[in-house]
Amino acid sequence: MRLIWDILLFVLVAVGLGLGSAYLAINHADKLELTELGPWKAWPNAAGPKADPYSRANQARSGALLIGTGEGITFQATSDDVGTPLDGACQYRISGGHLPARLWTLTLVDEKGMVVDNPSNRYGYDNQSLLRYSGSRFDIVIGPTVMGNNWLQSPSNGTFRLILRLYATPLTSGGSYSEISLPRIEWESCK
């Protein structure tokens, strides 16, 4: 009789550990194969044939639709260059230059992943729609107060994310991430 109880206990522990580890792996799949460049984070193998099963399960659960590995790569930023979380009540300056892509887009989304409603109906920029300064240099101001030029409105309260997508980039076909310079995210002021 004791043998049966030992076997049942062993099975319960094994099932608990297996389900628990699978749950943790799926809910933290965003930590697998993470590439970080300053505040920008990317998961180059999260989509396509090289995607690990935990990333696929996480995408299926969240309903995420990622760029295919041959199409480009997506970077996300949730903090500024010094690591402080992006706050909607603050103003930030995104500055950069040439990015290794035929087309790139920068979008601001709230903490739920939704674009922020604003009076200008401007939700992001691409490399062809923003004003440039001295060649390929650009500045984008992000903040809760309406401004001119390259400006995106942040949510009045709460945090937000920046999504930078590089399309038709050599990074997806063996280019080195250490050779590129992604835009800087600098805090300027808060209300």
ABEGO torsion letter per residue (X at the ends): XAAAAAAAAAAAAAAAAAAAAAAAAAAAAAABGBBBBEABBBBAAABEAABBAAAAAAAAAAGBBBBBAAAEBBBBBABBAAGBBBBAABBBBBBBBBBBBABBBBBBBBAAGBBBBBAAGBAEBBAAABBBBGEABBBBBBBABBBBEBBBBBBABEBBBBBBBBBGBAAAAGBBAAABBBBBBBBABBX
